[in-house]
Amino acid sequence: MSLKHIEARAELESHIEANIIHSEQAHTHAYENSTKNGLPIIAVSPVQGKFTSLLVALRGARNVLEIGTLGGYSGIWLARGLQGKGKLTSIELDAHHRDVAIENLQYAGLKVPEDVEVLLGAGLDVLPKLEEEIVQGKREKFDFVFIDADWKNQWNYFDWAVKLSKGPGCAIYVDNAVKQMLESGIVGDQERVDDATDLVAKVGADPRVEATMLQTVGAKSYDGFLLAVVK
């Protein structure tokens, strides 16, 4: 198949969305309300959201961790994957984003904090606190982790995801992993960012997991994600 077909990516994505994604009004509201409140338009696409929801369902997850709430759009998809049989814990740095996310989650019929708990703070500050709560028996470990936050800390978040996982079979999804590698100059012709971390090399050398990375193309852009399973 010729690369010329890539020009039809937006049309194809619209066809996919119309026929198999079946977005709810809650998803549309989350996008619109987030935009109205000035949040950046960087949430996952409907196709990506449905994919993560299916991964949660396939894993049979009951305790999901999300690093990077934004407006709660991806959180709605992750929570739907739990099928009412578990809980999503999400971490958000920005207080305004957190407040908008809670509005959107509640509009989707999700109870906060019973179904979805949104914790305010920097990921690398909140994650050690979650570990303390797990040690104290106040919180269970996680069986699915979705990472969609600042690129410079992707590896640090990944490392914490493994530490906080239930162990073998736990899935870890890192969004925007391909775009980060390209824009930081780890691969490609961009000038290398001095402190850029090669996530692929770090994860590939990590004996705790098995992983792969997939390149994706859609209406939004060329990107991709890393998916790992804890051994």
N, CA and C of each residue as an Amber inpcrd file, in Angstrom:
protein
   693
   0.8430000  -1.1920000   0.0000000   0.0000000   0.0000000   0.0000000
   0.8760000   1.2380000   0.0000000   0.6180000   2.1770000  -0.8700000
   1.4130000   3.3880000  -0.9900000   1.1570000   4.3320000   0.1780000
   2.1970000   5.1070000   0.5200000   2.0490000   6.1000000   1.5750000
   1.0780000   7.2150000   1.1960000   0.6870000   7.2730000  -0.0730000
  -0.2680000   8.3010000  -0.4860000  -1.5990000   8.1460000   0.2510000
  -1.8700000   6.9220000   0.6970000  -3.1320000   6.6730000   1.4030000
  -3.1910000   7.3900000   2.7470000  -2.0280000   7.8240000   3.2460000
  -2.0070000   8.5280000   4.5300000  -2.8060000   9.8250000   4.4500000
  -2.9790000  10.3440000   3.2370000  -3.7380000  11.5740000   3.0580000
  -5.2060000  11.3960000   3.4410000  -5.6560000  10.1560000   3.4840000
  -7.0590000   9.8880000   3.8290000  -7.2510000   9.6310000   5.3160000
  -6.2140000   9.9060000   6.1250000  -6.2690000   9.5400000   7.5400000
  -7.4160000  10.2290000   8.2890000  -7.6610000  11.5120000   8.0110000
  -8.7330000  12.2210000   8.7070000 -10.0960000  11.6620000   8.3070000
 -10.2740000  11.4060000   7.0050000 -11.5360000  10.8430000   6.5320000
 -11.7750000   9.4580000   7.1220000 -10.7070000   8.6600000   7.1800000
 -10.8220000   7.3190000   7.7450000 -11.1560000   7.3820000   9.2260000
 -10.5020000   8.2990000   9.9420000 -10.7680000   8.4000000  11.3810000
 -12.2100000   8.8210000  11.6340000 -12.7320000   9.7260000  10.8250000
 -14.1340000  10.1300000  10.9640000 -15.0620000   8.9460000  10.7400000
 -14.7230000   8.1050000   9.7650000 -15.5320000   6.9250000   9.4730000
 -15.4850000   5.9440000  10.6520000 -14.3010000   5.7800000  11.2250000
 -14.1520000   4.8890000  12.3910000 -14.9740000   5.4150000  13.5540000
 -14.8480000   6.7090000  13.8210000 -15.5860000   7.3100000  14.9340000
 -17.0900000   7.1320000  14.7630000 -17.5680000   7.3300000  13.5370000
 -19.0030000   7.2650000  13.2820000 -19.5620000   5.8560000  13.3950000
 -18.7360000   4.8580000  13.1310000 -19.2550000   3.4960000  13.0240000
 -18.9160000   2.5560000  14.1820000 -17.7690000   2.7430000  14.8360000
 -17.4380000   1.7840000  15.9070000 -17.0290000   2.4040000  17.2380000
 -16.8070000   3.7110000  17.2790000 -16.3880000   4.3140000  18.5470000
 -17.5820000   4.5910000  19.4470000 -18.6490000   5.1180000  18.8680000
 -19.8820000   5.3820000  19.6230000 -19.6260000   6.2460000  20.8570000
 -19.0390000   7.4100000  20.6340000 -18.8120000   8.3460000  21.7350000
 -20.1270000   8.7460000  22.3790000 -20.0920000   8.9630000  23.6800000
 -21.2680000   9.4020000  24.4110000 -21.3460000  10.9280000  24.3890000
 -22.4920000  11.4350000  24.7850000 -22.6290000  12.8790000  24.9750000
 -21.6360000  13.3580000  26.0240000 -21.3230000  12.4880000  26.9720000
 -20.3640000  12.8490000  28.0240000 -18.9900000  13.1670000  27.4440000
 -18.5930000  12.4470000  26.4050000 -17.3070000  12.7050000  25.7780000
 -17.3270000  14.0490000  25.0520000 -18.4040000  14.2940000  24.3250000
 -18.5410000  15.5720000  23.6140000 -18.5360000  16.7280000  24.6000000
 -19.2540000  16.5570000  25.6840000 -19.3140000  17.6030000  26.7150000
 -17.9360000  17.8570000  27.3100000 -17.1810000  16.7920000  27.5470000
 -15.8510000  16.9460000  28.1430000 -14.9430000  17.7680000  27.2410000
 -14.9780000  17.4940000  25.9450000 -14.1890000  18.2780000  24.9850000
 -14.6420000  19.7400000  24.9800000 -15.9540000  19.9440000  24.8410000
 -16.4840000  21.2970000  24.7140000 -16.2900000  22.0980000  25.9960000
 -16.5390000  21.4950000  27.1400000 -16.4000000  22.1990000  28.4090000
 -14.9410000  22.5140000  28.7030000 -14.0550000  21.6030000  28.3410000
 -12.6260000  21.8440000  28.5490000 -12.1490000  23.0060000  27.6820000
 -12.5910000  23.0300000  26.4260000 -12.2170000  24.1190000  25.5170000
 -12.7680000  25.4480000  26.0110000 -14.0240000  25.4290000  26.4510000
 -14.6670000  26.6530000  26.9530000 -13.9180000  27.2200000  28.1500000
 -13.3360000  26.3430000  28.9480000 -12.6230000  26.7640000  30.1530000
 -11.1310000  26.9850000  29.9270000 -10.7220000  27.0020000  28.6580000
  -9.3540000  27.3760000  28.3440000  -8.3100000  26.2980000  28.4940000
  -8.7220000  25.0400000  28.6040000  -7.7390000  23.9570000  28.6970000
  -7.1190000  23.7060000  27.3320000  -5.8610000  23.3190000  27.2760000
  -5.2420000  23.0330000  25.9850000  -5.9220000  21.8600000  25.2900000
  -5.9830000  21.9100000  23.9670000  -6.6670000  20.8600000  23.2020000
  -5.6570000  19.7610000  22.8950000  -5.3320000  18.9760000  23.9100000
  -4.3160000  17.9300000  23.7650000  -4.8040000  16.5800000  24.2810000
  -6.1030000  16.4660000  24.5190000  -6.6340000  15.1880000  25.0010000
  -6.5020000  14.1200000  23.9180000  -6.5710000  12.8780000  24.3190000
  -6.5320000  11.7900000  23.3450000  -7.7170000  11.9090000  22.4020000
  -7.5940000  11.3280000  21.2150000  -8.6940000  11.3210000  20.2590000
  -9.7330000  10.2850000  20.6980000 -10.9580000  10.3520000  20.1520000
 -11.9540000   9.3330000  20.4700000 -11.4690000   7.9140000  20.1710000
 -10.7470000   7.7410000  19.0670000 -10.2350000   6.4130000  18.7190000
  -9.2380000   5.9320000  19.7660000  -8.3390000   6.8180000  20.1960000
  -7.3760000   6.4490000  21.2340000  -8.0870000   6.1700000  22.5540000
  -9.0640000   7.0110000  22.8770000  -9.7890000   6.8230000  24.1270000
 -10.4710000   5.4700000  24.1820000 -11.1400000   5.1010000  23.0760000
 -11.8170000   3.7950000  23.0260000 -10.7980000   2.6660000  23.1390000
  -9.6260000   2.8490000  22.5320000  -8.5840000   1.8270000  22.5990000
  -8.1320000   1.6000000  24.0400000  -7.8980000   2.6750000  24.7880000
  -7.4750000   2.5100000  26.1770000  -8.5860000   1.8800000  27.0160000
  -9.8320000   2.2330000  26.7020000 -10.9630000   1.6390000  27.4140000
 -11.0070000   0.1300000  27.1990000 -10.7610000  -0.2850000  25.9580000
 -10.7410000  -1.7190000  25.6540000  -9.5710000  -2.4240000  26.3390000
  -8.4200000  -1.7460000  26.4240000  -7.2750000  -2.3430000  27.1120000
  -7.5920000  -2.5860000  28.5860000  -8.2490000  -1.6120000  29.2060000
  -8.6450000  -1.7740000  30.6130000  -9.5880000  -2.9600000  30.7600000
 -10.5550000  -3.0710000  29.8560000 -11.5080000  -4.1780000  29.9090000
 -10.8250000  -5.5160000  29.6530000  -9.9170000  -5.5620000  28.6650000
  -9.1970000  -6.8020000  28.3650000  -8.3460000  -7.2450000  29.5450000
  -7.7580000  -6.2890000  30.2140000  -6.9300000  -6.5990000  31.3780000
  -7.7900000  -7.0720000  32.5520000  -9.0660000  -6.7400000  32.5300000
  -9.9220000  -7.0410000  33.6730000  -9.5280000  -6.2060000  34.8740000
  -9.0750000  -4.9830000  34.5920000  -8.5560000  -4.1150000  35.6500000
  -9.6450000  -3.7040000  36.6270000  -9.2430000  -3.5340000  37.8660000
 -10.1480000  -3.0690000  38.9060000  -9.6080000  -1.8210000  39.6070000
  -8.3370000  -1.5210000  39.3860000  -7.7140000  -0.3720000  40.0430000
  -6.7700000   0.2950000  39.0440000  -7.2110000   1.4110000  38.4720000
  -6.4790000   2.0740000  37.3990000  -5.8780000   3.3830000  37.8970000
  -4.6480000   3.6490000  37.4720000  -3.9660000   4.9010000  37.7940000
  -3.7450000   5.6920000  36.5140000  -4.1040000   6.9650000  36.5330000
  -3.8620000   7.8640000  35.4070000  -2.9620000   9.0000000  35.8790000
  -1.8730000   9.2380000  35.1620000  -0.9780000  10.3500000  35.4840000
  -1.1700000  11.4100000  34.4030000  -1.8860000  12.4790000  34.7570000
  -2.2300000  13.5270000  33.8030000  -3.7170000  13.5300000  33.4990000
  -4.5130000  14.2190000  34.3180000  -5.9710000  14.2040000  34.1750000
  -6.4570000  15.1060000  33.0510000  -5.8790000  16.3000000  32.9460000
  -6.3350000  17.3670000  32.0540000  -7.8300000  17.6210000  32.3210000
  -8.6880000  17.4730000  31.3120000 -10.1090000  17.7500000  31.5060000
 -10.9560000  16.5300000  31.7860000 -10.3200000  15.3990000  32.0100000
 -11.0710000  14.1930000  32.3630000 -11.5910000  13.3940000  31.1890000
 -11.2550000  13.8140000  29.9540000 -11.7600000  13.0910000  28.7840000
 -11.2430000  11.6570000  28.7520000  -9.9370000  11.4850000  28.8810000
  -9.3740000  10.1320000  28.8930000  -9.8470000   9.3690000  30.1200000
 -10.0600000  10.0950000  31.2190000 -10.5430000   9.4460000  32.4370000
 -11.9120000   8.8180000  32.2630000 -12.7750000   9.4790000  31.5000000
 -14.1050000   8.9120000  31.2310000 -13.9570000   7.5900000  30.4860000
 -13.0990000   7.5610000  29.4670000 -12.8820000   6.3190000  28.7250000
 -12.3110000   5.2260000  29.6310000 -11.3250000   5.5740000  30.4420000
 -10.7170000   4.5710000  31.3360000 -11.7510000   4.0360000  32.3250000
 -12.5620000   4.9330000  32.8660000 -13.5960000   4.5110000  33.8180000
 -14.6260000   3.6090000  33.1570000 -14.9700000   3.8940000  31.8990000
 -15.9160000   3.0340000  31.1940000 -15.3380000   1.6280000  31.0120000
 -14.0230000   1.5560000  30.8250000 -13.3870000   0.2540000  30.6910000
 -13.4840000  -0.5840000  31.9510000 -13.6150000   0.0880000  33.0860000
 -13.7710000  -0.6250000  34.3620000 -15.1550000  -1.2430000  34.4990000
 -16.0840000  -0.7920000  33.6940000 -17.4340000  -1.3590000  33.6460000
 -18.1300000  -1.3530000  35.0070000 -17.8790000  -0.2930000  35.7650000
 -18.5250000  -0.1560000  37.0680000 -18.0120000  -1.0970000  38.1410000
 -16.8790000  -1.7510000  37.8800000 -16.3720000  -2.7640000  38.8140000
 -15.0160000  -2.3860000  39.4130000 -14.6680000  -1.1130000  39.3610000
 -13.3790000  -0.7180000  39.9070000 -13.3150000   0.7800000  40.1050000
 -12.0960000   1.2820000  40.2740000 -11.8910000   2.6960000  40.5690000
 -10.7080000   3.2450000  39.7820000 -10.8520000   4.4920000  39.3390000
  -9.7760000   5.2130000  38.6720000  -9.2310000   6.2640000  39.6230000
  -7.9260000   6.2870000  39.7760000  -7.2460000   7.3410000  40.5310000
  -6.4300000   8.1520000  39.5340000  -6.6720000   9.4550000  39.4730000
  -6.0120000  10.3080000  38.4880000  -5.2590000  11.4330000  39.1900000
  -4.1080000  11.7960000  38.6450000  -3.2600000  12.8450000  39.2240000
  -3.2020000  14.0300000  38.2780000  -3.4490000  15.2360000  38.8030000
  -3.4220000  16.4490000  37.9790000  -2.6660000  17.5640000  38.7040000
  -1.7690000  18.2010000  37.9790000  -0.9380000  19.2700000  38.5410000
  -1.6970000  20.5770000  38.7210000  -2.5580000  20.9140000  37.7700000
  -3.2030000  22.2230000  37.7160000  -4.5830000  22.1960000  38.3930000
  -4.7860000  23.0920000  39.3510000  -6.0420000  23.1020000  40.1080000
  -7.2460000  23.4140000  39.2260000  -7.0860000  24.3160000  38.2790000
  -8.1950000  24.6540000  37.3690000  -8.5520000  23.4610000  36.4970000
  -7.5380000  22.7890000  35.9710000  -7.7900000  21.5900000  35.1720000
  -8.5310000  20.5510000  36.0020000  -8.0820000  20.3840000  37.2460000
  -8.7220000  19.3960000  38.1370000 -10.1980000  19.7100000  38.3330000
 -10.5110000  20.9850000  38.5520000 -11.9020000  21.3740000  38.7820000
 -12.7670000  21.1200000  37.5400000 -12.2320000  21.4460000  36.3630000
 -12.9700000  21.2000000  35.1180000 -13.1500000  19.7010000  34.9110000
 -12.1150000  18.9340000  35.1990000 -12.1960000  17.4790000  35.0460000
 -13.2900000  16.8970000  35.9290000 -13.3800000  17.3750000  37.1580000
 -14.4060000  16.8610000  38.0700000 -15.8000000  17.1780000  37.5260000
 -15.9750000  18.3890000  36.9760000 -17.2600000  18.7290000  36.3440000
 -17.5920000  17.7350000  35.2320000 -16.6060000  17.4610000  34.3960000
 -16.8350000  16.5790000  33.2490000 -17.0910000  15.1380000  33.6760000
 -16.3760000  14.6860000  34.6700000 -16.5570000  13.3190000  35.1740000
 -17.9480000  13.1500000  35.7820000 -18.3690000  14.1400000  36.5480000
 -19.6930000  14.0640000  37.1670000 -20.7930000  14.1490000  36.1200000
 -20.5870000  14.9550000  35.0730000 -21.5550000  15.0180000  33.9780000
 -21.7060000  13.6460000  33.3340000 -20.6090000  12.8800000  33.3150000
 -20.6250000  11.5310000  32.7230000 -21.2680000  10.5050000  33.6460000
 -21.7520000  10.9490000  34.7970000 -22.4200000  10.0320000  35.7180000
 -21.4730000   9.2880000  36.6380000 -20.2240000   9.7280000  36.6900000
 -19.2340000   9.0820000  37.5490000 -19.1820000   9.7920000  38.9010000
 -19.1440000   9.0210000  39.9570000 -19.0880000   9.5940000  41.3020000
 -17.6400000   9.9280000  41.6570000 -17.4580000  11.1400000  42.1770000
 -16.1450000  11.5960000  42.6140000 -16.2130000  11.8060000  44.1190000
 -15.4010000  11.1210000  44.9270000 -14.2430000  10.3050000  44.5520000
 -14.4970000   8.7960000  44.5240000 -15.7430000   8.3560000  44.6300000
 -15.9960000   6.9170000  44.7280000 -15.5590000   6.1630000  43.4720000
 -15.9740000   6.6540000  42.2970000 -15.6070000   6.0010000  41.0340000
 -14.2760000   6.5130000  40.4940000 -14.0970000   7.8230000  40.6030000
 -12.8690000   8.4630000  40.1210000 -12.3810000   9.4420000  41.1760000
 -11.1520000   9.2470000  41.6010000 -10.5270000  10.1480000  42.5630000
  -9.4820000  10.9830000  41.8220000  -9.6080000  12.3120000  41.9100000
  -8.6670000  13.2040000  41.2260000  -7.7880000  13.8780000  42.2730000
  -6.5120000  13.5230000  42.2750000  -5.5660000  14.0330000  43.2570000
  -4.7980000  15.2100000  42.6790000  -4.7090000  16.2950000  43.4360000
  -4.0350000  17.5030000  42.9720000  -2.5770000  17.5100000  43.4170000
  -1.6860000  17.7600000  42.4570000  -0.2640000  17.8640000  42.7820000
   0.6070000  17.3650000  41.6530000   1.8980000  17.6340000  41.7750000
   2.8570000  17.1300000  40.7920000   2.9610000  15.6210000  40.9270000
   3.0310000  14.9370000  39.7910000   3.0620000  13.4830000  39.8090000
   4.1500000  12.9130000  40.7060000   5.3450000  13.4720000  40.6350000
   6.4620000  12.9330000  41.4030000   6.3650000  13.2610000  42.8840000
   5.4170000  14.1410000  43.2600000   5.1220000  14.3740000  44.6750000
   4.0120000  13.4510000  45.1630000   3.0250000  13.2100000  44.2920000
   1.8540000  12.4120000  44.6810000   2.1680000  10.9140000  44.6940000
   2.9500000  10.4570000  43.7340000   3.2140000   9.0100000  43.6190000
   3.8530000   8.4060000  44.8680000   4.8390000   9.0560000  45.4990000
   5.3700000   8.4930000  46.7510000   4.3140000   8.4230000  47.8540000
   3.3710000   9.3650000  47.8600000   2.2970000   9.3360000  48.8520000
   1.3710000   8.1470000  48.6080000   1.1240000   7.8290000  47.3330000
   0.3250000   6.6500000  47.0300000   1.0270000   5.3900000  47.5170000
   2.3460000   5.3640000  47.3440000   3.1110000   4.2140000  47.8140000
   2.9790000   4.0650000  49.3290000   3.0430000   5.1780000  50.0490000
   2.8890000   5.1390000  51.5110000   1.5220000   4.5850000  51.8900000
   0.4860000   5.0240000  51.1850000  -0.8640000   4.5500000  51.4810000
  -0.9980000   3.0610000  51.1880000  -0.3260000   2.6000000  50.1330000
  -0.3510000   1.1670000  49.8090000   0.3280000   0.3690000  50.9150000
   1.4700000   0.8390000  51.3820000   2.2070000   0.1590000  52.4590000
   1.3770000   0.1190000  53.7360000   0.6420000   1.1940000  53.9880000
  -0.1870000   1.2890000  55.1880000  -1.5070000   0.5300000  55.0650000
  -1.7570000  -0.0560000  53.9020000  -2.9880000  -0.8070000  53.7040000
  -4.2050000   0.0550000  53.4390000  -3.9880000   1.3390000  53.1190000
  -5.0970000   2.2530000  52.8630000  -5.5170000   2.2740000  51.3930000
  -4.6870000   1.6880000  50.5450000  -4.9430000   1.7340000  49.1080000
  -4.3770000   0.4660000  48.4710000  -5.0610000  -0.0310000  47.4350000
  -4.5740000  -1.2090000  46.7150000  -3.5820000  -0.8060000  45.6290000
  -2.7520000  -1.7540000  45.2250000  -1.8690000  -1.5140000  44.0980000
  -2.6830000  -1.4720000  42.8080000  -2.0550000  -1.0090000  41.7340000
  -2.7600000  -0.7840000  40.4740000  -2.4800000  -1.9000000  39.4690000
  -3.4950000  -2.1920000  38.6420000  -3.3020000  -3.2210000  37.6170000
  -3.3300000  -2.6600000  36.1950000  -3.5220000  -1.3400000  36.0720000
  -3.4020000  -0.6670000  34.7750000  -2.9910000   0.7690000  35.0530000
  -1.9760000   1.2530000  34.3220000  -1.5000000   2.6310000  34.5060000
  -1.4500000   3.3260000  33.1450000  -2.0740000   4.5010000  33.0710000
  -2.0830000   5.3140000  31.8520000  -1.2810000   6.5780000  32.1260000
  -0.1950000   6.7830000  31.3670000   0.7020000   7.9170000  31.5760000
   0.5500000   8.8950000  30.4200000   0.0840000  10.1050000  30.7340000
  -0.1140000  11.1320000  29.7070000   0.1580000  12.4910000  30.3440000
   1.4120000  12.7110000  30.7140000   1.7960000  13.9390000  31.4030000
   3.0700000  14.4950000  30.7660000   3.7990000  15.3430000  31.4940000
   4.9740000  16.0010000  30.9300000   6.0140000  14.9990000  30.4370000
   6.5290000  15.2510000  29.2590000   7.4170000  14.3130000  28.5810000
   8.7130000  14.0710000  29.3340000   9.2570000  15.1090000  29.9530000
  10.5880000  14.9620000  30.5580000  10.6050000  13.9430000  31.6920000
   9.4390000  13.6420000  32.2210000   9.3680000  12.6890000  33.3280000
   8.7400000  11.3580000  32.9420000   8.6230000  11.0720000  31.6450000
   7.9990000   9.8150000  31.2260000   8.6590000   8.6040000  31.8810000
   9.9840000   8.5730000  31.9090000  10.6610000   7.4270000  32.5130000
  10.4050000   7.3620000  34.0130000  10.4530000   8.5130000  34.6870000
  10.2050000   8.5230000  36.1330000   8.7960000   8.0320000  36.4500000
   7.8250000   8.4460000  35.6480000   6.4550000   7.9730000  35.8400000
   6.3720000   6.4690000  35.5730000   7.0540000   6.0280000  34.5330000
   7.0370000   4.6020000  34.2010000   7.6180000   3.7850000  35.3560000
   8.7260000   4.2450000  35.8990000   9.3720000   3.5490000  37.0080000
   8.4260000   3.4470000  38.1980000   7.7380000   4.5230000  38.5050000
   6.7710000   4.5040000  39.6020000   5.5910000   3.5850000  39.2810000
   5.1850000   3.5640000  38.0210000   4.0740000   2.6950000  37.6270000
   4.3980000   1.2370000  37.9270000   5.6270000   0.8310000  37.6330000
   6.0340000  -0.5470000  37.9260000   6.0340000  -0.7870000  39.4350000
   6.5700000   0.1670000  40.1860000   6.6350000   0.0290000  41.6470000
   5.2510000  -0.1030000  42.2750000   4.2830000   0.6270000  41.7260000
   2.9420000   0.6490000  42.3040000   2.0160000  -0.3970000  41.7020000
   2.5450000  -1.2210000  40.8110000   1.7150000  -2.2210000  40.1430000
   1.4840000  -3.4370000  41.0330000   0.4300000  -4.1680000  40.7170000
   0.1310000  -5.4020000  41.4510000   1.1030000  -6.5150000  41.1170000
   1.9050000  -6.3020000  40.0780000   2.8810000  -7.3110000  39.6920000
   2.5690000  -7.9100000  38.3420000   2.8940000  -9.1620000  38.1310000
   2.7460000  -9.7890000  36.8080000   1.3840000  -9.5320000  36.1730000
   1.4280000  -9.0640000  34.9250000   0.1970000  -8.8170000  34.1840000
  -0.2680000  -7.3830000  34.1950000   0.2780000  -6.5720000  35.0790000
  -0.1020000  -5.1640000  35.1090000   0.3340000  -4.5040000  33.8120000
  -0.5470000  -3.7120000  33.2120000  -0.2480000  -3.0450000  31.9440000
   0.0580000  -1.5690000  32.1760000   1.0540000  -1.0610000  31.4520000
   1.4420000   0.3430000  31.5510000   1.4620000   0.9390000  30.1470000
   0.7040000   2.0010000  29.9380000   0.5580000   2.6490000  28.6390000
   1.1360000   4.0570000  28.7510000   2.1100000   4.3780000  27.9000000
   2.7010000   5.7160000  27.8850000   2.3190000   6.3980000  26.5800000
   1.5000000   7.4360000  26.6670000   1.0490000   8.1340000  25.4650000
   2.1190000   9.1050000  24.9700000   2.0430000   9.4760000  23.6960000
   2.9440000  10.4610000  23.0730000   4.4100000  10.0520000  23.1100000
   4.6760000   8.7760000  23.2370000   6.0580000   8.3210000  23.3690000
   6.8650000   8.5190000  22.0920000   6.2320000   8.3340000  20.9410000
   6.9390000   8.5260000  19.6710000   7.2230000  10.0130000  19.4360000
   6.2340000  10.8490000  19.6570000   6.3990000  12.2870000  19.4510000
   7.5030000  12.8410000  20.3490000   7.5630000  12.3570000  21.5810000
   8.6020000  12.8200000  22.5020000   9.9850000  12.4690000  21.9820000
  10.1480000  11.2590000  21.4640000  11.4550000  10.8320000  20.9720000
  11.8850000  11.6450000  19.7530000  10.9300000  11.9630000  18.8800000
  11.2360000  12.7350000  17.6830000  11.5590000  14.1890000  18.0260000
  10.7230000  14.7950000  18.8810000  10.8950000  16.2200000  19.1630000
  12.0510000  16.4920000  20.1150000  12.5000000  15.4880000  20.8400000
  13.6600000  15.6720000  21.7180000  14.9620000  15.2580000  21.0360000
  14.8650000  14.7890000  19.7840000  16.0660000  14.4550000  19.0280000
  16.6920000  13.1190000  19.3620000  15.9670000  12.2570000  20.0710000
  16.5020000  10.9190000  20.3710000  16.6270000  10.1150000  19.0860000
  15.6610000  10.2910000  18.1990000  15.7380000   9.7540000  16.8310000
  15.3540000  10.8780000  15.8760000  15.6950000  10.7470000  14.6180000
  15.3520000  11.7700000  13.6420000  16.4020000  12.8640000  13.5470000
  16.0490000  13.9400000  12.8430000  17.0310000  14.9790000  12.5570000
  16.9260000  16.2080000  13.4440000  16.0900000  16.1600000  14.4870000
  16.0150000  17.2630000  15.4340000  17.2870000  17.3080000  16.2880000
  17.6860000  18.5080000  16.7000000  18.8270000  18.6190000  17.6010000
  18.4910000  17.9760000  18.9390000  19.4030000  17.1930000  19.4680000
  19.1550000  16.4560000  20.7030000  19.0150000  17.3990000  21.8970000
  17.9370000  17.2500000  22.6340000  17.7430000  17.9980000  23.8750000
  18.6900000  17.4210000  24.9160000  19.4020000  18.2840000  25.6050000
  20.4840000  17.8350000  26.4990000  20.0420000  16.8130000  27.5430000
  18.9070000  17.0660000  28.1940000  18.4920000  16.1820000  29.2880000
  17.4110000  15.1830000  28.8610000  17.2570000  14.9830000  27.5550000
  16.2300000  14.0550000  27.0690000  16.5630000  12.6210000  27.4520000
  15.5530000  11.9040000  27.9170000  15.7100000  10.5090000  28.3090000
  15.1630000   9.5970000  27.2160000  15.9470000   8.6060000  26.8270000
  15.5220000   7.6430000  25.8140000  14.6380000   6.5930000  26.4910000
  13.3230000   6.8170000  26.4430000  12.3800000   5.9290000  27.1160000
  12.4790000   4.5010000  26.5880000  12.6180000   4.3580000  25.2710000
  12.6900000   3.0260000  24.6690000  13.8960000   2.2620000  25.1970000
  15.0470000   2.9160000  25.2430000  16.2580000   2.2600000  25.7230000
  16.1350000   1.8930000  27.1940000  15.5590000   2.7970000  27.9880000
  15.4200000   2.5380000  29.4340000  14.4550000   1.3770000  29.6940000
  13.3070000   1.4090000  29.0070000  12.3210000   0.3440000  29.2060000
  12.8500000  -0.9780000  28.6550000  13.5340000  -0.9150000  27.5110000
  14.0700000  -2.1330000  26.9150000  15.1020000  -2.8190000  27.7800000
  15.7880000  -2.0490000  28.6230000  16.8060000  -2.6160000  29.5120000
  16.2490000  -2.9600000  30.8920000  14.9550000  -2.7320000  31.0940000
  14.3280000  -2.9510000  32.3980000  13.8800000  -4.4100000  32.5160000
  14.4870000  -5.1860000  33.4000000  14.1370000  -6.6060000  33.5150000
  12.7650000  -6.8520000  34.1350000  12.1220000  -5.8010000  34.6150000
  10.8320000  -5.9610000  35.2910000   9.6670000  -6.0980000  34.3110000
   9.9010000  -5.7270000  33.0250000   8.7820000  -5.6510000  32.0820000
   9.1340000  -6.2340000  30.7210000   8.0810000  -6.5230000  29.9660000
   8.1710000  -6.7710000  28.5270000   7.3880000  -5.6390000  27.8700000
   7.9120000  -5.0900000  26.7550000   7.2610000  -3.9160000  26.1910000
   7.3920000  -3.8510000  24.6760000   6.5780000  -3.0000000  24.0870000
   6.6970000  -2.6600000  22.6780000   6.2420000  -1.2180000  22.5010000
   6.5520000  -0.6490000  21.3420000   6.0760000   0.6870000  21.0190000
   5.4680000   0.6550000  19.6160000   4.3090000   1.2680000  19.4660000
   3.6350000   1.3150000  18.1750000   3.5490000   2.7450000  17.6820000
   3.8730000   2.9480000  16.4120000   3.6880000   4.2330000  15.7690000
   2.2450000   4.3140000  15.2640000   1.6470000   5.4790000  15.4250000
   0.2630000   5.6560000  15.0080000   0.1300000   6.8950000  14.1290000
  -0.9070000   6.8930000  13.3060000  -1.2360000   8.0730000  12.5150000
  -2.7480000   8.2070000  12.5030000  -3.2190000   9.4320000  12.6500000
  -4.6540000   9.6580000  12.6570000  -4.9520000  11.0780000  12.2600000
  -6.1500000  11.5260000  12.5810000  -6.5540000  12.8670000  12.2030000
  -5.7020000  13.9240000  12.9010000  -5.2360000  13.6210000  14.1120000
  -4.5070000  14.6150000  14.8860000  -3.0600000  14.7600000  14.4230000
  -2.3310000  13.6560000  14.3740000  -0.9150000  13.7560000  14.0330000
  -0.2850000  12.3770000  13.9280000   1.0110000  12.3940000  13.6300000
   1.8250000  11.1790000  13.6750000   2.4070000  11.0870000  15.0740000
   2.2020000   9.9610000  15.7260000   2.6810000   9.8050000  17.1000000
   2.7980000   8.3190000  17.3880000   2.5760000   7.9370000  18.6220000
   2.6320000   6.5340000  18.9970000   2.6930000   6.3760000  20.4940000
   2.6040000   5.1420000  20.9600000   2.5770000   4.8760000  22.3950000
   3.4500000   3.6840000  22.7300000   3.8650000   3.6500000  23.9760000
   4.5980000   2.4990000  24.4950000   3.6630000   1.7110000  25.3990000
   3.6770000   0.4030000  25.2450000   2.8520000  -0.4710000  26.0630000
   3.7430000  -1.5420000  26.6860000   3.6520000  -1.6710000  28.0020000
   4.4790000  -2.6390000  28.7230000   3.6040000  -3.4900000  29.6400000
   4.0770000  -4.6940000  29.9050000   3.4140000  -5.5910000  30.8560000
   4.4510000  -6.0070000  31.8850000   4.0910000  -5.9010000  33.1350000
   4.9840000  -6.2720000  34.2240000   5.1190000  -7.7800000  34.2760000
   6.3400000  -8.2530000  34.4220000   6.5930000  -9.7070000  34.4800000
   6.1630000 -10.2760000  35.8310000
